[in-house]
Amino acid sequence: MRPVCRHWFRIAVAASVALACSDPTGPGLSDGPHLVLQLVGNIHEVDLPGASATITAAHVDGSTLHLTVRYGGGCGIHRFAMVAGRALGESFPPYAQLRLGHDDGGLDPCSALVWRELTVDLRPIIPLVQQSGASSLRFVIVEPDQQASQVGELLLSF
């Protein structure tokens, strides 16, 4: 390859890597009942939608988090996301916060109280936990209003 072509090739590769690593839209939201935990650089800097939602029940079964979520609405599409930071708290087992995002579309004219079951695939965080030398993770879930959910601390073991 000629030197000029190599130079442009390197620029093209660098640009495509930069584009692949950036996420200008933020975490993906889902209107379905199944979510996948999304890992982000800094959980506190992620722009998640913050429509009100309360987690009324939660438990871990294998690598799946089961949630019962309550929110107002009933007519519009409601989308959710669950994120965690890539840095784990230093404890044994390691500790993490998971944040729930809720987008009500801003257009739901109904005021019914809706209960919805969600599942979250927690497998994306397992390699981070394993790198710390642990085989379990303690975590709490932060609701869209930035308050820790009342379901308490949960444990993922593998």
Secondary structure, DSSP 4 states (H G I P E B T S, - for coil): --HHHHHHHHHHHHHHHHHHH--TT-S--BSSSEEE-EEES-GGG----B---EEEEEEEETTEEEEEEEEEESSS--EEEEEEESPPBSSSS-EEEEEEEEE-TTT----EEEEEEEEEE-GGGHHHHHHTT-SEEEEEEE-TTSPBPTT--EEEE-
